[in-house]
Every structure is written in C-alpha cells, then in structure tokens.
Amino acid sequence: MKQTFAKSMVLATIILMDILSGMEFDLFVPSFPELQNQFSLSAFWVETLLSVNFAGYCLSLFFVGGLADHYGRKPIILLGLIVFILGSIFCLGATSFQFLLMGRFLQGVGIAAPAILSFVIIADTYPLKKQQSLFAILDGLLNFAAGAAPVLGSYITLYFHWQGNFMTLLFLGLTAFVMSMLFIPAHKLPEHKTTLSLRGYIPILQSKSLMLLVMRIVFGFVPYWVFVGMSPLLYMEDLGVSLAHFGYYQGALAFVFGLGSMLFALIVNRYDQKKILYVSGYILIASLMSIAVATFLNSYSPLFITLAFLPFIIAGIISSAILQPLCLNFMPEAKGRVSAILQGGRLIFAAISLQLAGYFYQGSFRNIGIIIAVFILLTIITLFSVINNRELMEFSREG
C-alpha cells in the first residue's frame, strides 16, 4: 500500500513538472499586446521574450544532462526549480523590459532541469513498452498544457493583467519544488561516473541512427511552437479575434492533443509500431497539403487556419509516443545527455524559427505558413528515414 502511494506521488510530481514545463513557455503569450503597449515594443522585441527564454534553456540543458548522469536526477531538479522560482519573482516585479528579459532568461535556465529529467525518471523506472504508453500520456499533458496555457493566460490577462500569468508560474514552481523534495526518489548512480565535460556528448553525436532519430523529433517540434508563438499576434492583432475568443482556437488544438494522446496511450502497444509510423507519415503529408493551401491562399480566416493545422497535431500524437522513448533508451548509460541534446535541438530550432517568423511577419499567415511547411517537409523526410533504418526498427522490436 505504501509503495503504491509512493509511486503515485512520484507520477503526480512528474505530471506537475510536465504541466509547468508546458505552460512556462507561453502562459503569458496572450499578454503580448498589453506588453507591447506598456513597454512600447515591436513584434520582433516582444517575441524576444520567448527567444531569451529559449536561450536560457539551451545554455542550461547541456549541463543539466551531464550533471544528472553524474550526480543523480533529484538534486539537479531541485536546483533548477530554485532558479525558475527566482526568475518568476524577477518577472512579477519587473518595472522595465530589461528586468522582464532577465526574469524570462532565468526561467529558461531553471525549467530545463524538470523539463528534461521528468521524462528521464520514467525511462529509469519502466521498460520500453510501458514507457511508450506513459510517454503518450505525459506528452499529451505537456502539449495540452502548452496549448491550454494561452487559453488560461488569456483569461488571467483579462482579469489580472500580464503580472497574473507570472504569479501563476511562481505558484506552480513553488508547488513543484515542494513535491519534488518530498516525493522524487534518489537515483542510483552508476559505478563509473560519466565525465562532466562536453566530451561526454561525442559518442552520442557519432551515432548516425540516434542523431537521425533526434532530428526527426526536433523537426516535428518546431511547427507547433511557431504556430503557438505567433498566433496571438496573428489572431488578435490582425485577424480581429478578441482576447476572450482567442482561447477557443488554442483550446481546440489543446483538446485534440490532450484527448488524442490519452486515447493513443491505450492502443500504442496493440499494433505493429512500424505500421503506426507509416500512418503518421501519411497524415503528415496531408498536413503539409492543408498548410500549403492556407499559405497559398494567405487565408484571413482564423477557423480555416486552425483546421488546416489539426492534421499535424494528430500526426505528432502518433509518432512522438513511439520515437521519444526509443531515443532515450538507445544509449541507456547516457539518458540525461540524450535528453539534453533532444530538448536543446528542439528549442534552438524553435527559437531561430520564431525569430524569423517575427522578423518577416507582415500581418498575415503567409510567411508563418511557409516556415511551418518547411519544417513539416523535413519531418516527413526524416520520419521515413527512421522507418527505413534497420538498426532503429530492430531496437524498437527488441524493447
């Protein structure tokens, strides 16, 4: 009974860290128009609040992965949450844009540890097949939180202004810290501790199969975050969607992602995984076509743009639950560092793409759609390369 309770609380803590990691990026995104007015910012500079967060995350994550493999998961998670809490306090009390940027940077530095290591704890605890169903649930919660965050953030902004969103993040960070301290178990360290230098990443980078898998996951991450990051400016500033109604469009995507992930978790181990990945590839092709149509027409309909993006969401649900556990388990002795490379690649590409989208944004969907379409095409190419990689498919069957 006591052991069951302990496992339940560990899972609850991981879920909370997962939700915090999803919401941290874009809970405050609906505040962009308010922040633009208060600090006299252009679209480029307001998007910098996302990019500086990415920069902090990327700076931290490569150290987080190595430190977690060397010292264990729990102390690094607690240290990261302390930094995140400090960054949230900076944001909440910001009286200038520079202080807000500093707070967002510290939030990015701090959130890297729980974001990376929550999935690693699952990989440490469960066999590969069980991980896939749990990863589907956690990935669904992460993306549901990320998609629902603008919905929640829009109402928080409506009633409590932009500071209310950072108060929410501060509360979640404090709660995650207390639960992690109480319930996350100490990780059993290997007899031969890994090096803390960046040389520890060389074997990972030299594995062609693993890096192919990493690139597929990275490319599949970018379109969603470009869409989420740019949609407040597109929908509210140029398509005439009110703050109160903006949440409906983001909520629809979050609902599909969350519900779809939960349902897929129930069936992921019932069918041949190679066939499932083929289905995901065909849906990705359909999503490329729908985004291409919306881009070519330069649609000004928020409903049409949202519906055009839905096939990509469905394809992401199907493939991520299979590929991410496969990626983390391919080199079992380097799970922390593999997770760091995975998350770092995601955020580096997403940050660059968001800045490009902000720089070339002209008040319509077209330039956003071009960037999204390019990364969907790269996702399709790398997915079919993964499917045809004998080493990866054999490892998947053995797991």
Order of alpha helices (4+ residues) and beta strands (2+ residues): alpha-alpha-alpha-alpha-alpha-alpha-alpha-alpha-alpha-alpha-alpha-alpha-alpha-alpha
